[in-house]
Amino acid sequence: MSAKIQLNHIAHVYYTHKNFDKQVQFLADFGFQKEKVVGKSIYYRGYGPEPFVYVLTAGDEDAFGGAAFAVESEEDLVLAAATLPNATPIYELTDAPGGGKCVTFNDPVDGFPMHLVYGQTMRQVTEFPERDFNFPMHKHRDVNKFQRFEKAPAPVHKLGHFGMCVTNFAKTYEFYTSRFSLVPSDINFDPSTGQNIVAFLHLDRGSTYVDHHSFFFFEGPVSHVHHSSFECHDFDTQVLGHDWLRHKGYENCWGVGRHIMGSQIFDYWFDSSKFILEHYVDGDLVNETTKTNRVAASPDGLHVWGPDLPETFLL
């Protein structure tokens, strides 16, 4: 067995849309910033260090083009090109903001594309002030210091995770946990069979704190992307974004609510082509000391407060 490919962080996602202009407007209302236009594609960024986090391409079909992870070294790209299924040779990201190098491969079970990048030039991070909150016994905001807000989209900070429906959980799990530095934070099993059917995987970076999950997948009859999730600044920003999208007439998928696994406050929206994008805040952090939590899959296990789980959410 080859050495594991070491992942540093999740970087960006690719989507193709037939109704390009509608998606351009949705992405602006969702809180992305347009960074660069190249032919039929637009690169969007957040206010974090990534040169881009979402790539929109005009096409004849609505399609998910995969997610990209940044690897720890160029040697990881060499290993990927030599050992992963249908992997490309290493190629230059010539037109992309931040440049860098990439290897693209196909998931061996369901065939969806995945990307590995290295050597991108990061951006200067835009700082957002952290708000002071007053609690019953501890008042953190000084006298005459007021909380005042403006209606606006919720600015995206970074891509936090993405999720897939896969047709064979066991094979998918074996591939990603044996070939990459990915380990489970939470696993859900089918209580009727005892078989594992959902996994939330985080990056194994030793003692470094990482997000509770960067990639999750669950088993279903037809493989498809479930959602891509983007972090925003805080709860007020998130709910301001929720109201902005609601008043613009977009369709809410599920939210606002609080997850149990990962703890994020979530807000899922359908974009112009019915792909699901999520705003989240306040997720858990894990590292090498985190033990895998394995529990029975249940609708009640997905959130502790918020609207009822839509029947179609996990289709």
C-alpha positions in Angstrom: 0.0 0.0 0.0 1.3 3.5 -0.9 1.9 6.1 1.7 -1.1 8.3 2.5 -1.4 11.6 0.6 -1.2 14.3 3.2 -4.0 16.9 3.0 -3.6 20.4 4.4 -7.0 22.0 3.9 -10.1 22.0 1.7 -9.7 24.7 -1.0 -12.5 25.1 -3.5 -15.4 23.5 -5.5 -16.4 23.5 -9.2 -20.0 23.8 -10.5 -21.4 24.1 -14.0 -24.8 25.8 -14.6 -27.0 26.1 -17.6 -28.6 29.3 -16.3 -25.4 31.1 -15.9 -26.7 34.6 -15.3 -29.2 33.5 -12.6 -26.4 31.7 -10.8 -24.1 34.8 -11.0 -26.8 36.8 -9.2 -27.4 34.0 -6.6 -23.7 33.9 -5.8 -23.6 37.6 -5.2 -26.6 37.4 -2.9 -25.0 34.4 -1.1 -21.9 36.5 -0.2 -19.2 35.5 -2.7 -16.8 38.0 -4.3 -16.0 37.8 -8.0 -12.2 37.5 -8.4 -11.5 36.7 -12.0 -13.3 35.9 -15.3 -11.7 33.4 -17.6 -13.6 32.5 -20.7 -16.9 30.8 -19.6 -15.8 30.6 -16.0 -15.8 33.0 -13.0 -13.6 32.4 -10.0 -15.2 33.5 -6.7 -13.4 34.1 -3.4 -14.3 34.7 0.2 -12.5 37.1 2.5 -10.2 34.4 3.8 -6.8 33.5 2.5 -7.8 31.2 -0.4 -7.4 32.8 -3.8 -10.8 31.3 -4.8 -13.3 29.1 -3.2 -16.0 28.5 -5.9 -15.7 28.2 -9.7 -18.8 28.8 -11.8 -18.7 27.7 -15.4 -21.4 28.1 -18.1 -22.4 24.8 -19.7 -25.2 22.8 -21.3 -25.9 20.8 -18.1 -26.0 21.5 -14.4 -23.1 19.6 -12.9 -20.9 19.3 -9.9 -17.2 19.4 -10.9 -15.7 18.2 -7.7 -13.9 19.6 -4.7 -10.2 20.4 -4.3 -7.9 19.8 -1.3 -4.6 21.5 -0.9 -1.8 18.9 -0.1 1.1 19.3 2.2 3.9 19.1 -0.5 4.6 18.7 -4.2 5.7 15.1 -3.4 2.0 14.4 -2.5 1.0 15.5 -6.0 3.6 13.2 -7.5 2.3 10.3 -5.4 -1.3 11.2 -6.4 -0.5 11.3 -10.1 1.3 7.9 -9.9 -1.3 6.0 -7.8 -4.8 7.4 -7.9 -7.5 6.1 -10.3 -7.6 7.9 -13.7 -5.2 10.6 -12.3 -3.9 13.3 -14.6 -0.3 14.2 -14.7 0.6 17.3 -12.6 -0.6 20.4 -14.5 -0.3 24.1 -13.9 -3.3 26.2 -12.8 -2.3 28.8 -15.3 -5.5 30.8 -15.5 -6.6 30.4 -11.8 -6.1 33.2 -9.3 -3.1 32.2 -7.1 -1.6 29.8 -9.7 -0.3 26.6 -8.3 -0.3 23.0 -9.6 -3.0 20.4 -9.6 -3.8 16.7 -10.1 -7.3 15.6 -11.0 -8.6 12.0 -10.4 -11.9 10.2 -10.4 -13.5 8.7 -7.4 -13.1 4.9 -7.9 -16.7 4.0 -6.8 -18.9 6.6 -8.4 -16.6 8.4 -10.8 -17.0 12.0 -9.6 -13.9 14.2 -10.1 -11.6 15.2 -7.2 -8.7 17.7 -7.3 -5.5 18.1 -5.4 -3.6 21.4 -5.4 -0.3 22.7 -4.2 1.7 26.0 -4.4 -1.2 28.4 -4.7 -0.4 32.0 -3.6 -2.7 32.9 -0.7 -4.5 36.2 -0.3 -4.2 38.8 2.5 -7.0 38.0 4.9 -9.7 40.7 5.5 -10.2 41.1 9.2 -13.8 41.3 10.6 -14.2 42.6 14.2 -15.5 40.2 16.8 -18.6 41.4 18.5 -18.9 41.9 22.2 -22.0 40.2 23.7 -23.8 41.1 27.0 -24.8 38.1 29.2 -27.0 38.3 32.3 -24.1 38.2 34.7 -21.3 39.5 32.5 -21.6 42.6 30.3 -18.9 42.7 27.7 -20.0 45.7 25.8 -19.2 49.1 27.3 -21.7 51.8 27.9 -22.8 53.7 24.8 -21.3 51.0 22.6 -24.3 49.8 20.5 -24.9 46.8 18.3 -26.1 48.2 14.9 -26.4 46.2 11.7 -27.1 46.7 8.0 -29.1 44.5 5.7 -26.7 42.7 3.4 -25.5 39.3 2.1 -23.5 37.2 4.5 -19.9 37.5 3.3 -18.3 34.0 2.7 -15.0 33.4 4.6 -14.0 30.0 3.3 -15.1 26.6 2.0 -15.6 24.4 5.1 -16.7 21.1 3.7 -18.7 19.3 1.0 -20.8 16.1 1.0 -21.6 13.3 -1.4 -24.2 10.6 -1.7 -22.3 7.5 -2.7 -23.5 4.1 -3.8 -21.2 1.9 -1.8 -20.3 3.3 1.6 -17.8 0.6 2.6 -15.7 0.9 -0.6 -15.8 4.7 -0.5 -14.7 4.8 3.2 -11.9 2.3 2.6 -10.5 4.4 -0.3 -10.5 7.8 1.3 -9.3 6.7 4.7 -6.5 4.4 3.3 -5.2 6.7 0.6 -5.5 10.1 2.3 -4.9 11.7 5.7 -8.6 11.6 6.5 -10.1 10.1 9.7 -13.6 9.9 11.0 -14.9 12.3 13.6 -18.4 10.7 13.6 -19.8 7.6 12.0 -23.5 6.7 11.8 -24.8 3.2 11.3 -28.1 1.8 10.2 -29.8 0.5 13.4 -31.6 -2.3 11.5 -28.4 -3.8 10.0 -25.5 -2.4 12.0 -23.8 -1.3 8.8 -22.1 2.0 8.7 -23.8 4.4 6.3 -22.6 8.0 7.1 -19.1 9.3 7.8 -17.8 12.8 8.7 -14.1 12.9 8.0 -11.6 15.4 9.3 -8.0 16.1 8.2 -5.4 14.3 10.2 -2.9 17.0 11.0 -1.6 15.7 14.3 -2.0 18.2 17.2 -3.1 21.0 14.9 -6.8 22.0 15.4 -8.9 21.3 12.3 -12.6 21.5 11.5 -14.8 18.6 12.7 -15.2 17.5 9.0 -14.0 18.6 5.6 -15.7 15.8 3.7 -18.8 13.7 4.5 -20.6 11.0 2.6 -23.6 8.8 3.0 -24.9 5.8 1.1 -27.8 6.1 -1.3 -29.1 4.6 -4.6 -27.7 7.3 -6.9 -24.5 9.2 -6.4 -24.7 13.0 -6.4 -23.3 16.0 -4.5 -25.3 16.8 -1.4 -24.1 20.3 -0.6 -21.1 22.5 -0.3 -20.7 24.5 2.9 -19.1 27.9 3.5 -18.2 29.5 6.7 -19.3 33.1 7.5 -18.3 35.4 10.4 -20.8 35.0 13.2 -24.4 34.2 14.0 -25.7 37.8 13.3 -23.9 37.8 9.9 -25.4 34.4 9.1 -29.0 35.4 10.0 -28.6 38.7 8.2 -27.6 36.6 5.1 -30.7 34.4 5.7 -33.0 37.4 5.7 -31.3 38.8 2.6 -31.8 35.5 0.6 -35.3 35.2 1.9 -36.3 38.7 0.8 -34.7 38.1 -2.6 -37.1 35.2 -3.1 -34.6 32.2 -3.0 -35.8 28.8 -1.7 -34.5 27.8 1.8 -33.7 24.2 2.1 -33.3 23.8 5.8 -32.4 26.3 8.6 -31.5 28.2 10.6 -30.6 25.4 13.1 -27.9 23.9 15.2 -26.3 20.6 14.2 -25.3 18.0 16.8 -22.4 16.3 14.9 -20.0 19.2 14.4 -22.2 21.6 16.3 -22.4 24.1 13.4 -25.3 26.6 13.2 -26.5 25.7 9.7 -28.5 27.4 7.0 -29.0 25.5 3.7 -30.2 27.2 0.5 -31.1 25.9 -3.0 -29.2 27.8 -5.7 -30.6 28.6 -9.1 -30.1 25.0 -10.3 -31.3 23.3 -7.1 -27.8 22.5 -5.8 -27.6 23.1 -2.0 -25.1 25.6 -0.6 -24.8 26.2 3.2 -23.7 29.1 5.4 -22.4 27.9 8.7 -20.8 29.3 11.9 -19.4 28.0 15.2 -18.3 24.6 14.2 -16.3 22.2 16.4 -12.5 21.7 16.2 -10.8 18.4 16.5 -7.3 16.9 16.4 -5.4 13.7 17.0 -6.8 13.4 20.5 -10.4 13.2 19.2 -12.0 9.8 19.4 -14.4 8.6 16.7 -18.0 8.8 17.8 -20.2 6.0 16.3 -24.0 6.2 16.8 -27.1 5.0 15.2 -28.4 7.1 12.3 -31.5 9.0 13.2 -33.3 12.2 12.0 -33.2 13.4 15.6 -29.4 13.0 15.6 -28.9 15.8 13.0 -30.0 18.8 14.9 -30.8 20.0 18.4 -32.9 23.0 17.4 -34.3 24.6 14.3 -37.0 23.6 11.7 -38.0 20.0 11.4 -35.7 18.0 9.1 -37.1 18.1 5.5 -38.1 14.6 4.3 -36.0 15.2 1.1 -32.9 16.4 2.8 -31.0 13.1 2.7 -32.2 11.8 -0.7 
